Amino acid sequence: MFGPRFSLFADVLLVGVLTFLASLPLVTAFAALTTACRVLSLRVASETTVTVPGYGRTFVAVLRSHPGVLLFPLLLLGDALALAVGAPGGAVLAVVLGAVALVGLGAAARWEPGSSWSAVLRGAALALLRHPGDGLLLLAAVVVAGVLAFTVPLMITLVPGVLALAAVAVTRRRPGVVVGAPGASVGGASVGAVGAAARGAAQAGGSVAHGARAVA
C-alpha cells in the first residue's frame, strides 16, 4: 500500500517540520534550507531514511561552514523591508532581491560538506545564467510554496521540505552536478530518481493539501 514515493513523502514531511523549527530564529533560515536540500539529496541518492540526529549533524555542519549563512537571511530581509517601505529604485531592488534569492536557493541545493561557499554561489549564479529555464522553475517552486503556505496554513511545516526537494530536483538535473555523497555525479538514473521523487512528493502533497482544505 505504501510504496517508495510515500516513504519519501514521509521524509519530506519530517524535513519540513525540522526545517521550520530550525528556521524560527530567522537568521538560521538559510542554513536550515541548505540542510534540508542536503539531507534530501542523500535521501534520493541512497534511499536512506532521514533521521533527526542526521539532520541535526548536517545543520551544525552548515552553520560551521561559513558565518555568511547567518547573514544571508538578514540581507534578504533588509532588502524586502526596504522594498516594502518604498525605497527609491523599488523596481530594480525587486529584481535584485529576486535574483539573489534564486541564487541562494540554487546554492543551498548545491552545497556539500567541505565545499567553498564562494564556489557554490558562483556555480549557482553561472548555472542560472546559462539555463534561465532553471531559474523560472525555481521561481515557480517558490511561488507555489508561498501560495500553499498562505492558502493552507496547516501546511506551513510541509512547505520547507517540498521547496527543498524541488530545488534539488531543478538544480541537480544537469549532468556533472554532484548529488548525494561526494564523487557521485548525476547520471540519467539519478536525475530520473530525483524527478520521480519530486513528482511523488508533489502528488502526495496535493492529496494532503486537499484533505487539509476539507478539514479547514
N, C-alpha and C positions, 0 to 999 in steps of 0.2 A: 504493500500500500504506500509506504513512504520510501521513495526512490532517492537516488543521489542528489537530485535537484532540490528536493525538500530538505534533505540533510544540510545542503549548502545554505538554503534559506534560513534554517535554524541558526547556523553560524553567523550569517549576516545579521540576524536579529540580535544575537549576543554581541557582535562587534558594534552594532548600532547603539545598544544600551551603554556599553563600556565607553565608546567614543563620546556619547552625550555626557556621561558623568565626568569623563576626563576633561571635557571642554568647558565645564561650569566656571572655572576660574577665568575664562575668556582668553587670557594670554597663552593658555595651553591648547587652544583650539586647533592650531595648525599642526602641532606635534601629535595631537590625538588623531587628526585626519591622516597624517602620514603613517602613524602606527596602524590605523585601520587598513590603509592600502597595502602596507607591507604584510600584515598577517593574512589578508585575503589573497594576496599574490601567492604566498606559501600554501594557503589552503587549496587553491585551484591547482597549483603545480604538483603538490604532493598528496593531496586529498587527506591531509591530517586534520583532525578536529581542532578547532580553535578553543583555547583554554584561557581562563582568567589569568593565571600566572604567566602564560606565554605572552599574552597581550601586555601585561604589566612590565615584563622584561624588555619587550620591544619599545614600549613607551619611554622607559628610563633611558634606553639607548638613543632614542631620538632626542630626548631632552639634553643629553650629554653631547650630542653630535655638534651643536653649534648654538651659541646664545641667540642667534638671529631667529631661531624657530619660535622664540617667545616674543620677539619684536614684530614679526610679520603680521600677526592679528591686530596689533596696535596700529601698524601702518595702514592697514585696510580700514580699520575703524575710524582713524583720524581723517582719511580721505572721504569716507562715507559721511561723516559728520559735517565736513566742510562742504560737501555737495548738498547736504540736507539744509544747511543754513543759507544757501545761495551764494557761495563764494564765487568771485569773478572767474570766468572761464569754465563755467559749470559743464558745458558740453565736452570740452577737452578733458576735464577732470574725470568725467564719467567714463570716457573711452579708456583713459589711462588706468582707472580703477578696475574696469572690466578686464583689461589686458593683464594687469598684474595678478588679478585673482585667478585667471585661467592659467597663467604660467605657474603660479603657486600650486594649483590643483594638479597640473601635469607633473611638476617636480615632486609633489607628495607621492604620486603613483610610481615615480622612477627611483626614489631614494632606496638605498640599501646600506646596511651597516658597513662602515669604513669608507663610504663614498664621500667625495668632496661636494659640499652644497653648491659651491660656485660652479662646478662642472655640471651638477644635476640641473641647476637653474638655467645654465647656458644651453644645455641639451634640450630642456623643455621648451625654451623660447625658440630655438632653431627649428625644433620639430613642428611647432605651431606655424612658423613662417613658411616652412616647406610644405606643410599639409594643412591648409586653412580649414579643410573639412573636419579635421580632428578638433579644431577649436570650436567649430559650430556644434559638434557633438557634445563636447564638454559643456558648452554654454547651455545646450538643451538639457543636459543632465542636471545642471544647477537650477535651471528654471523649473523643471519637473519636480525636483526635490523641494524647492521653495513652495510651489503650489500645493504639493502633497502635505507639507507641514502646516500650511496656512488653512487649507480646507478641511483637513482631518487631524486636529491637534493630537488625537490619540496615537498618531503615527510618528510623532516627533522624535521618538527614540529610535525608530527604524530608519529614518531618513539618512543619518550619517553613514550607516553601513551600506545602504543602497547606493549613495553617492560615491563612496569609496570603491565599490565594486564596479560601478560604471566608469569611473576614472581609470581603473586598472584595465578594464576591457577596451577602452578607447586608446589609452596611451600606449599600451603594450601589444597592440595588434600588429605593429610594424616589425618586419624581420630585423634581427640583430639587437633588439631591445631585450635586456636580461630580465628574466622572470623567475621568481622564487629564489632558490638557492643560488649563490654566486657561481657563475660559469655556465648556467643553464640558459641558453638563448631561446628566443621564441621561434618555433617552427610552426608548420601548418597545424600540427596536432595541438600544440599549446594554445595557439590562437583560437582554434576551434573550441578547446576546453573553456577558455575564458569567455568566449562569446556564448557558448551554451550555458555556462554558469550564470552569466548576466541575464540571459533570456529566462532561465528557470526561476531565478530570484525575482525578476520583474513580474512574471506570471503569478508566482505565489504572493508577491506583494500586492498585486492587483486584487487578488481574492481577499486578502486580509483587509485591504482598504475598503472594499465593498462591504465586508462584514462590519467594519468599524462605522461606516456611514449608516448602516442599518440600525446598529445599536444606538448611535447618536440620534 
